[in-house]
Amino acid sequence: MRIALVTPFAWSQPHDVNEHVDVLARELRRRGHAVTVLAPSNRARDLAAGRRALLGAFDEPELIALGPAVPISRRSRMGVPVGVRASLSLALARGRFDVVHGFEPGLPSLSYLALRDAAALTAATFFSTERLGYPPGRAQRERLLARVDALLATSEDVAEAAAVRFPGRYELVPHGIDPELFAPAEKRNLVVFEWRQTERPLLRALVHELAQQPDWELVLLRTRTPASRPGVSPRLRGRMRVRTGRTGAARAELLRPAAIFVPAGEGLPRVVAEAQTAGAAIVAPPGRATQPQLAAAETARMIEDEAFRARRAAECLAAAQSQTAEVLADRVEEVYERLASRRRSHTTRSPFEERDWIVADLHLHTSWSHDCSIDVDELLDHAEAQGLGAIAVTDHNVFGGALEAVERARSRRLVVIPGEEVKTADEGEVIGLFLREEIARGMSFGDTVAAIRAQGGLVYLPHPFDRLHAIPTPATLHRHLAEIDVLEVYNARLLFEAYNEEALRFAGKYNLTPGAGSDAHVLAGVGTGAVRMRRFSGPEEFLVSLHDAEVLRRPKSLVYLQGLKWVAQAKERVR
């Protein structure tokens, strides 16, 4: 597979997300995948190499630096979509990636843009409960969700928090620790404490306990850009040090010989996984968040009780087996393969090339719909006058109009497909084509689809991204992807063309058969949306012919068409 891993953080600066991406990229490359990391960077040689890759041969580069990072805090640098949008679009277009995987997309960043704009299959990984604020608008979040095919998180807490902003089914993935880099070394009487400014009460308690253990040392590990240096207690003079470890290699030097590791309450989860891999006993008593003295007391117990410390270290080593880079790649590769299996294979050359072309409007209404006043005979006459060769009659929640149209068209050359636009319980509408009998409204999306297929009908999904009305959720779309026969990529009545574009993008991503219709409720709208396809006979030939059809857009003023609809409805009320 050709895979793009997109991180919002500067590649030139150490960051736990970038370490995760780097480990995953190396493991996937080892398995034969072509992996390119897309990231901002402040390193001049990275930027120059990235520019050459974008403008040159694009020979599967391992890293493309898309532009400089903009500093937004002392702890990280993020590329925002000001000067790098064009470079990102060029990279996505030239890379022709099978999968685009964005990390921490809940930030205004490259990851968000890549997932929003990519035409490839997409996955998103969330790491922190604090990086979920973007985009602020619900409509923007729904747009992003509709384009993300898999949601991943590194912990249950992160998945639960992310689901509030980005609802869906989350899969857990490990942090991806290099077991060779963090292989346990001979243990020393060493306690490593992950330092944060908010941990001063715990530091005082640890100093008190270690003052009574003259053979033990204490190292304060700073894993972020330090704002200030903590003071060394006189009570531990010569046995207390402060070290900075912002990279995995730097932390490995301290964690491999450490006997005990005390994580910070708001520390990096990745560092805990590294300490487990290094064979350190992790201090994690219940209630530690509100009573830091409990962590100091457990540390003292581990120092005094070697057997207890050994049991805890063995438990940590066992837990570390699920956090390795190999397990991470296994999980992610499984997700990629599952996504790829959803994409339908391309059809061979159409067997109907000798047949004549017809224009078909696949979404029409008659007076059998509560909001339409077109008589069946009027519809058939007007469709033929417009040069249509086939129409689908799809009235709202009734099938009588379709049956009447089929009967009235028997002496005509016009083909009428009997259908029904069925209102589901809470996830929009589903059209059944080539039906034999009426389908009841109000069922779930899945039950409605099953009812259509039970009578040999085709499932046609109309206006799937029209967010001004009820529509299926992204999770529902993905769950029933294999059961959707036709996806409507052009509906002439939609207020915003972006909704049609979203449907076209979705159909292209999964190689779904595209459909189009006018959704006409007045005669003037008939044929404003249609497809040019080879003449067919029956649902099987219809699907084969439709897959290679040309979508025809013949828009008219929506205000004009809606006005005609209101006038017709007013006349009906007067009668």
N, C-alpha and C positions, 0 to 999 in steps of 0.2 A: 504493500500500500504506500501511497504518497501521503504523508501526514504533516500538517502544520501545527506546531505547538506555539500558542500565542500568550506571552506573559506581559502584564502591564508594567512590570518593574524593570529598571535599568539593568541590563546585562552586565554592565561594567561595575556594578555595585553589589556586594553580597546581600542576599535576601533568601529567606527560607523557601519562598515560592519558587524562586529561580533554581534553588538546589533540587527541589522536587522535579522541576521540568528537565533539568540537566540529567538527573539520574534516569528518568523515564526515557528521554531521548537516546541516551547511550544504550540502554537495554533493548529498546525497540530496534535500533540500528543493528545491534548484534544479532537480532532475529531476522534480519534481511529487509526491514522496512526502510524506505527513504524518508528521513525525518528532517524537517527544517524548522528551526526556532525563529519566530518573528518577535522582535523585542526592540525597545528603545535602548540607546546606549550613549554614554558621554565619552567613550573612548574613540579617538580620532581614527585609528586603524580599523575599528569595527564599522564605523560610518562609511569609510572609503570602500571597504570590501563589500558592504551592503549595497552601495550605489553601483559598483561594478557588476554585482550579481543581478541587480534589477535591470540594468541596461545591456548586459552582455548575454552570454550563452545560457545562463540560469541552469548550470550543471549540478542540480541537486545540492545546493549549498547547505551546510550544517547550521549556519546562523546568518540571518539577514537583519542588520541593524537598520531600522526604518527611519530613525531620526533621533535627535537628542531628547533626553528626558527633561521634564519640567519639574523642579523641586517643589513639593507641596508640604513636606515636613522634614524634620531632621532625621527621620527614620527610613524614608524611602523616596524614590524618585519614580514618577509615573509619566509615561508618554500619553499626552492628551491629544485629542483629534484636531489639532490646529495646523501643524506643519507636516504631519505624517499621513494624513488621510489618503492623498494621492499615491504615496509609496505603498501603503497597505493594499489599496485597490489593485495596483500593478502587481504586487507580489501574489495576491490571491488569483489574479487572472493568469499570470505566467506560470504559477506553480501547478495549476490543474490538480489540486489536492483532492484525494478521496475523502479525507477527514480533516476538518479544522477544529482543533481543540483549544478552547479559551480557558484561562485560569483567572479566578477572581473577577468575573465579568460584572459584579455588582459595584464597579467603580467606573468613573468616566475615563475610559482608557482604550487602548488598542484591542484588548480582549473583547470588550463590549462591541466595538465596531466590527471586528472580524466575525463574530457570531451573528451580528445583525445583517452583514452584507454578503457573507459567503454563500455561494451556490452549492457547496459541497455538503456532505453529512457533517453534523456538528455535535460536539460534546462540551460540557461546561463543568469545571471543578471549583468548588468553594472550600476555602480554608479557614476563614475567620468569621465570627458573628459580628465583627465590627466593620466589615467591608461589604455591606449589603444595601447601601443607601441610594444607589444609582441603578436605573433612572428613577427620578422622583415621581413621574406621572404613571398612573396605572395603565394607560393606553400604550405607553412606550414599553412597559414591562411585559404586557401581553404580546406585543409585537415581537419582542425578543424571545419570549417563551415559545411562540409559534415556530421559531426558526431553530430552536435547540432540540436536538433529537435524543440526548441523554444527559441526565443531571447526576453529578457525582459530588461527594463530600468526604472529608477526611475524618469526620466523627459524627456521632448521633446528635450531639448538641448543635453542631454547625448545620447539619441537614434539617433539624427542626426549625432553627432560626431562618434558614434560607427558604424553607417551604412557606413561611409567612409572606415573604415578598415575591417568591417565585414558586408557586404551587406546582407540585408534581411528585413523581416517584423518584426518590434518591437512592443511589447505590453507594455503599461505602468503599473507599479505596485506602490503602495504607500510605504512609508518608514516603516510603521508598528509601530505605537506609542501606548503604553499602556495607555488607557484613565483613568485607576484608578491611576496609578503612577503620571500622570500629571493633575489630576482633579483640576480645579481652586480653589484657596483659597481666603480668603478675601484680596482684593487688597490694597496695600500700595502705597505711593508716591515714587515709585521705578522704575528707568530706568535701564535695563540690556543691556549692550553693548557687543556684541561678539567681543573679542579683537584679532587683528592681527597686526603684526609690521607695515604693510603697511597702517594702519588706523589712523596714527598720525594726519593727517589734520582734519579728522572727530572728533577725540578726542578733539582737541583744540576747534573746533566749539561747541561741546557739552558742554565742560567745560564753555565756554563763556555764553551759554544760561542758564545752570543750576546755574551759579553764581547769576543769577537774580531771582532764585526760591529757597529761603532758606528752604522751607519745603520738598524739593525733594532730594532723594539720587541717586547716580550713582554706579553701580557695573560693573566692567570690568570682563567679563567671558572668561577665557582661556579654550578652548576645545581641545587643542593639548598640547603635551609636551612642556612646556615653554622654549624658548631659553633665554629669559631675562624677568625681571619683569618691567612693565611700572611704571613710577613714579607717585605718587599721587600729584595732583595739590594743592598748598597752598590755592587757591581760593575756594576749596571744602573740606577744612580740616574738618575731622569728618563726612563728608557726602559722601566720595568716598572710595571704597574698591576694592581690586583685589581678585578674587576667581578663583580657578581651578575646572572645572567640566568635567572630561573626561568620566564619566559614566552617564547613564540616571538618576540614583538615585540622584547623586550629583547635576545634573542640575535641577532636579525637585524641590529641596529645594529652588533654586533661582528663577525659572520661575513661580512657582505656585502663589506666592504673587506679582509678578511683574505686574505693570500696563502697562508698555511700553517696547517693545523689539526692539533693533536696531541691525539687522544682519550685519555681516561683508560682504564686497563685495566678498571675496573669502572664506566665511565661510562654515560651514557644512549645507547642505539643511535639514538634519535630525533635527538640532537644531531649524530651523524655524518652522518645523512641530510640534515640542515639544512645542514651545512657543504659537503656535496657539491653541493647545490642552489645554494648561494651561490658555487660555483666555486672553493673553496679546494682546495689540494693536501693530501690526507690522508696523514699519516705513519702507516704501518702495516707496519713491517718484520717478517718472520718471526722468531720467538723473542723478540719484544718483551716478553712477559709475564715471562720469567725473566731477561732482560738488558735493563733499561730504557735502558742506554747506547746500544743499537742505534737506538732512536727518536731520541736526541739526535744521533747520527751522521748519520742520514738527514735530519734537519732541517737540519744544517749543509750537507749535499750539495745540498739544494733551494735553500738560500740562495745558494750559490756557483754552481750550475749552473741558469741560468734556463731552458734548453731542457728539462732534466729536470723542472723544476717545472711548466712549461707542459704537458708531456705528461701528468703526473700529474693536473693540474687538469682537462684535457680528458677523461681517463678518468673522473674523479669526476663531471663534468657529464653524461657519457653514462649513468653508473650512476644518476644522480639522476632520469632520465626515468621509471624504473620505481617511484619512490617518491612520486609526486605524489598530491595529493588526488583527482584525476580517476581515476587508475589504481586507487586504493583503492576509490572508489565503484563503478567498473566491476566489480571482483572481488566485492565484497560484494553488489552488486545481482544479479550472476549467481548467487551462492549463494542469495539470497532467492527468485529466480525458480525455481531448481531445486527448492527445498523446496516452494514453492507448487504446482509441477507434480505432486508426489507425492500431494497431497490429491485425493481422488476427488470428482467433481462430485456434487451432490445429485440424487437420482432424482426423477422426476416422480410425480404422484399414482398410487397403486397401481391397476393394472387389474383387481384381483381383489376389489373391494369388495363384489361381490354374493355372493361365496362365504362359506361358514360359517367360523367361527373354530375352530381346534383348538389344543391344547396339545402341544408337542413337546419331548421330552427328547433333546438332541443328543449325549449322551456317556454311553453305557452299556456294561456288560460282562456276559459270560456265563461259564459254566464252561469255555469254551474259553480264557479268560485264566488264566494260571498262579496268580493270586492271587484268583480269584473262584469261587464254588460255586453260582451261580444257573443252573439248567437253563433251556434256551431256552423250553420250554413254560411254565415258572413265570414267566419274565420277561414273556412275552406276556400271560398271564392277569392278572398283577398290574398291568401297564401299562394294560390295558383297565379293570380294576377301579378304578384311580386316575383314570380319565377322560382318559387321554392319547390323542391322535389320531394321533401319529407318534412314533417313536423311532428313534435311530441306534445300531446295534450296532457298537461300536468296540473289539473285543478287542485285547489287546496282541500285536502282531506275528503274528497269525493271522487268516485270513479265513473259516475254516470256520464259526464261530459266526454270522457275518452271513449267510452263504449259507443255513444251516439256518433261521435266523429268517425270512428272506424266504420260503422254501418253506413253513414252517409257518403263515405269516400270510396265505397266499393266500385263504383262506376267511373272513378277518376284515376288519373295516373299518379296523383299525389299519394305518397305513402304516409299513413298516420300511425304513429307509435302510441299505443295506449299506456298512459302513465298516471301517477298521482304524486302530488307534493304533500308529504305526510309530516305533520307537526309532532315532534317528539316531546317527551315530558319536560325537558329543560335544556336541551342542547340543539336548538335550531330545527331545521327541516331536512328531510331526506326524500329524494325523488326515486320512485321505482319505475323503471321502464319495462315494456313488454309484459305488463301485468295481465292477470286473468280475472282478478277480483279485488274488491276494495280492501284497504288496510286501515285498521282503526288508528286514530290519533291518540296521543298521550302516553304511548309506551316509551321505554328507554331507548336511547340511540341504538344500543346493541340489539334489542328485541325487534326494533323497527327494521334494521338491516336483515335480521334473520327471517322476518316475515316476508320481505321482498324476495330473498333468495329461495325461500321455501316453495314459492310458486314459479320458480325458474326465471324470475325477473332480474334485471340489471340494476345495480346500486349506483345512482347518479347523485353526487353531492353538490347541491347548488350553493352559490355564494358563500363558500366556507370561511371567508375571513371578513365578512361584512359585520364589523363590530358595532354598527348602529342597531343590530338586531341580535337575537340569541343565536349563538353558533356553538359548534362542538369545541370542547377544550382541546389544547394540544395533546394532552394525554389520551383523550378519546380518539383523536385522529390517528395517533401512532398505534393505539391498541387495535383499531379496526382497519389499518392500512391495507391489509391483504384482501379485505372484503369490499373495498371501494373499486368499482369497475370503471367509473368515469368521474373525473374531477372537473367541475365547471371553472374554467380559467378566464372566461369573459361573460359577464352579465351586464346587459346594456342599461339596466335600471339602477345600478349602484351609484351612490352619490359621489364617492371618491374612487378614482381610478386606481389608487394605491391598493385597494382591496383586491382588485383583479390582478394586479401585478404580483401581489403576495401569493395568490392562488397559482399563477403561472410559475413562479419560483418553486413552490412546493411540488407541483406536478413534475417539473423538470428534475428536481432533486431525486425523486423516487421513480422517475420514468413512468409516471401514471398516464393513462389515456386521457387527453384533454377534451373537454366539451365546451360548448358555448350556446347561449340562447338569449333571446330578447327579454324573457320574463314579461312579455307584453300583456297588459290589461286593457289596452285600447288598440284599435286596428292600426293606427299610425305607427305603433311600436313594433308590429310584426316584422321580423326579418332584420331588425337593427343589430342583433347578435346572432351569428349562425356559423356553420362550418361547411366547407366545400369538401365533399368526400365522394368516393365511388358508390354507385348504386349497390344496394344490399338487399338481402332477403333473410329476415330472422335475426335474433339477437347475436348469434355467433358471428355471422358475416358483418353485422353492424359494428361489433367491437373491433374486428380486424381492420375494417375499412376506416373506422374512426381514428385508430392509432396514428395513421399517417395523414389525417385530415388537416386542412388549412383553416385556421380560425379567422373569421371575417368580422370586422368591426365596422358597423355602419351607424354610428351614434347620431341621435337626434337630441334636441334640447330636452333635458330631463324635466325642466320646468313646464315646457309645452306638453309633454306626454302626461305628466302628473296632473296638469290642469284639465286635459281632456278626460282623464279618469275621474276627477272630482265632478266635472260637469255631467258625465254619464251617470254617476252615482246619484247626483241631485235629481236628475230626471226620473230615475227609478223610484226615488222616495216620493216625488210628486204624484206619480202614477198610483 
